[in-house]
Structure formats: C-alpha cells, structure tokens
C-alpha cells in the first residue's frame, strides 16, 4: 500500500461502508491492490452516459452530481453525492452495468474505486459492510424515484415554493441566501434557466418574493405554509 493510500485511510474509515473497520483492518484490506484512487478537477466528467460501471466508487473528498443532459444541452441534476456516499453499487452487479446518465464532479473530488471482486468478498466476509452496501443502494433508489416523481408532477411555481419552504426551515429566515447560481438552482429543480427566471419574475410581480443574484426574500410567508 502506497503513501497516498495511507494518508486516505482516515477518510475511508469515516465513510458509512467502512465505519466498522479499524485502520489496521483497512491497511490490510487494501494490500490486495483491487482498488484505485482517482482525482477529478471541478466540473470534469467522471463517467459519460452509457459508459460501463466497473467499480464501486466511494466519495472521499468533494461533491459529485448525476445529470441528465438532453439533445438541446439542457442539464437536469438528478442526485448529489457527498463525502461518505457511494455510487455504482446498483450497476456493478447488473446485467446491464452502464451508467444511464452523466456523472460530473461539482467540486474537486477524490474517489476510492473498488473493483467488483473486492466488493463481492467484502459482502461475503463482513456483515456490516453488506448491510451498509444494501442500505446505500436502497437510499439512492428512493431519492431517484422521488426526484422523477417530483419532476413529472409539479409546476415550476410549486417547485420553487418547495425549494423556498425547505430553505426557510434550514436557514430559519425569510431572506434566503442561495449559495449557488440560478443555473445550478434550475438544474436542481429540473427546469430550464429561462423558465426559472420567468417564474421568479412572475412571483415578484405577484408580490410573493423579491430577489437578486444572491438571494430570494419571501414577502408572503403564506406561500410556504
């Protein structure tokens, strides 16, 4: 095991999948070499749509997003992955192990890529790993299902209001700091940027909100109740 891997052992131990392993166990486990460490700069493509999944990827550093990009170049962010999350588990043992959407690094990212043979061995030898592995797959499946259901059923205004309601509960104030661009917000809501801007202007005209490039202020709190 190289020096780079030794430095990453504490980050690996902090993940859901490997929380039950000691540092000594992890050092011994990764002596087999059935893994790799990949680093990706911000906004780089990690996997293209239809690319074959050949590893279970555990995010150690950074944020990863899965996007659906249509023929017009419009991007819809389906799900986010953060440190400790894993991806590819639902594809690795599939008969059709190809990424259905594009995987992109939203920030600089470091990923532990575990080969199929090692994942299978871990599932057989460690019950905690198996439990967390299945739990991660189930959690992401539910998120994906809910996201698709939300996109198909909600109007643009309802999507905006749901976002404001969530951020109001988190930030505990009517002046919502966005912390992201309108483009990223549109992708998160699954709508085009121009459609989002149009709806925000309509809501401003209706006296419901005020906004600028960095924030949205809820003027009528009844819309989120």
Residue pairs with C-beta under 8 A, 6 or more apart in sequence:
1 27
1 30
1 31
4 37
5 30
5 37
6 27
8 37
8 60
8 110
8 112
9 23
9 26
9 27
10 23
11 60
11 61
11 83
11 110
12 18
12 26
12 58
12 60
12 112
13 19
13 21
13 22
13 23
13 26
14 83
14 84
15 58
15 60
15 83
15 84
15 86
16 84
16 85
16 86
16 132
16 135
16 136
17 58
17 86
17 129
17 132
17 133
17 136
18 26
18 58
18 129
19 128
19 132
20 126
20 128
20 129
21 29
21 126
21 129
29 118
29 122
32 118
34 114
34 115
34 117
34 118
35 55
35 112
35 113
35 114
35 115
35 118
36 55
36 113
37 110
37 111
37 112
37 113
38 46
38 110
38 111
38 113
39 108
39 109
39 110
39 111
40 46
40 62
40 105
40 108
40 109
40 110
40 111
41 105
41 108
42 105
42 106
42 107
42 108
43 104
43 105
43 106
44 104
44 105
45 102
45 103
45 104
46 64
46 103
46 104
46 105
46 109
46 111
47 53
47 99
47 102
47 103
48 99
48 102
49 69
49 99
49 100
49 101
49 102
50 98
50 99
50 100
51 98
51 99
52 97
52 98
52 99
53 88
53 91
53 92
53 94
53 97
53 98
53 99
54 92
54 97
54 115
54 116
55 88
55 92
55 113
55 114
55 115
55 116
56 86
56 87
56 88
56 89
56 92
56 113
56 114
56 116
56 119
56 133
57 86
57 87
57 88
57 111
57 112
57 113
57 114
58 84
58 85
58 86
58 111
58 112
58 113
58 114
59 81
59 82
59 83
59 84
59 85
59 86
59 87
59 109
59 110
59 111
60 83
60 110
60 111
60 112
61 83
61 108
61 109
61 110
62 83
62 105
62 106
62 107
62 108
62 109
62 110
63 80
63 81
63 82
63 105
63 106
63 107
63 109
64 80
64 81
64 82
64 85
64 87
64 103
64 104
64 105
64 106
64 109
64 111
65 77
65 78
65 79
65 80
65 81
65 103
65 104
65 106
66 77
66 78
66 79
66 81
66 87
66 101
66 102
66 103
66 104
67 75
67 76
67 77
67 78
67 101
67 102
67 103
67 104
67 187
68 75
68 76
68 78
68 101
68 102
69 75
69 76
69 101
69 102
70 76
74 192
75 187
76 151
76 187
76 190
77 184
77 187
77 188
77 190
78 101
78 144
78 147
79 140
79 143
79 144
79 147
80 106
81 87
85 136
86 133
86 136
87 103
87 140
89 119
89 133
89 136
89 137
90 137
90 140
90 141
91 97
91 98
91 99
92 116
92 119
93 116
114 122
119 133
122 129
122 130
122 133
123 129
123 130
123 133
124 130
147 190
150 159
150 162
150 190
151 190
154 162
156 189
156 191
156 195
156 196
156 199
157 199
157 202
157 203
159 189
159 190
159 191
160 189
160 196
160 199
160 200
160 203
161 223
161 224
163 185
163 188
163 189
164 176
164 209
164 216
164 218
164 223
164 224
165 224
167 176
168 174
168 176
168 218
168 224
171 177
174 217
174 218
174 219
174 221
175 215
175 217
175 218
176 215
176 216
176 217
176 218
177 214
177 215
178 185
178 214
178 215
178 216
180 188
182 193
182 196
182 197
182 213
183 193
185 196
186 192
186 193
186 195
186 196
189 196
200 209
200 211
200 216
203 209
204 210
204 211
207 219
207 220
208 218
208 219
208 220
208 223
209 216
209 217
209 218
209 219
209 220
210 216
210 217
210 219
211 217
218 224
